[in-house]
Amino acid sequence: MEANANKFTFVWRKSVERYSAGSVEKSNQLYEELLNQDIIPAIERENLEELSSEELEEVVQELEETVEDFDKRIEESTDTKVRKQLRSERKTPKQYRKQFKDFVLRKHKYMQDLAILGERNSYSKTDHDATFMRMKDDYMKNGQLKAGYNLQIATESQYALAYDIFPNPTDTRTFIPFLDTIEEDFFSLPSYIVADEGYGSEQNYEDVFNNRQRTPLNTYSMYRKEKKKAYKNNPFNVSNWIFDQETDSFTCPNDKKLSLVDKNR
C-alpha cells in the first residue's frame, strides 16, 4: 500500500552506515593530528575506535578555549608582527573547530537515522514509518521503489477477518507478527493456516508447529523448482551434493569437501 510520502525523500541504511563509518574514521584522524600538533590536550576516551558525541563536543570545547586564548593574546599584544603571527597560528584551531562542529552534527544525524530505521533498510523523510518497497508495475509497466506499507489481510471464504500493517517489505517477515496480531486482537487460529509461497520459511514453519500447535499449508519459494527433473539432475545444486553429518560438510562435483565458514569470525 503506497504511503502519502514524497518518493524522492528516501534514507537508506547502507548509505547511513557508510557515511557514519567515514565520519568516524575522519574524526579519529583529525583528533590524532590535534594531539600530534599539541593544539589540545588528550581527552579521556571510553572507546579508542570511535569518538562519542560527548567526546566530540569536548574536543570542540577544547578548541573553543584554544581559539579564545589566541584572541586574548592578540588583543593584549601591541606588536604588529606578533599580532600577525598569532592570527596566522589561530587559523589552524579555527579550521579544526569548524570540522569537529560538523562531526557533532553528523553524529547526531546518523544516530537519529539509525533509530528511525530500526530493523528496516530504508525510510521516507516525509513519513518516517513508511519503508521503500518494490511496488507492482504502473500503467506504463514501470516497477518502482516507493514509500509504502505492507498490508496483511486474513480471509475466509472471501471475507476479511483480520488485518494489520507492517513497515517491512517482505511477506516472510510479517507472517509471525501477523499471526500474533490475529491471536491477540481478533480470534483463535484455525487448525490449518493457509498462505502462499511468499510466507514459506523454516522459521515460520517452526513457529506454527511448535509455538501454536497448528499445521501450516504453504510451500516455500523453491518448492516447485525443486520438483523439476532438470533441477534434480543438476550436479551443481548444493541440495544434490553429498552431505556428511559427522564432518558437517558437503562434497561437490569435483570431489572436494566444503565446510561451513563463519563470516563473523
Secondary structure by P-SEA (a helix, b strand, c coil): ccccccccccccaaaaaaaaaaaaaaaaaaaaaaaaacccccccccccccccaaaaaaaaaaaaaaaaaaaaaaaacccaaaaaaaaaaaaaaaaaaaaaaaaaaaaaaaaaaaaaaccccccccccccccccccccccccccccccccbbbbbbccccccccccccccccccaaaaaaaaaaacccccccbbbbccccccaaaaaaaaccccccccccccccccccccccccccccccccccccccccccccccbbbbbbcccc
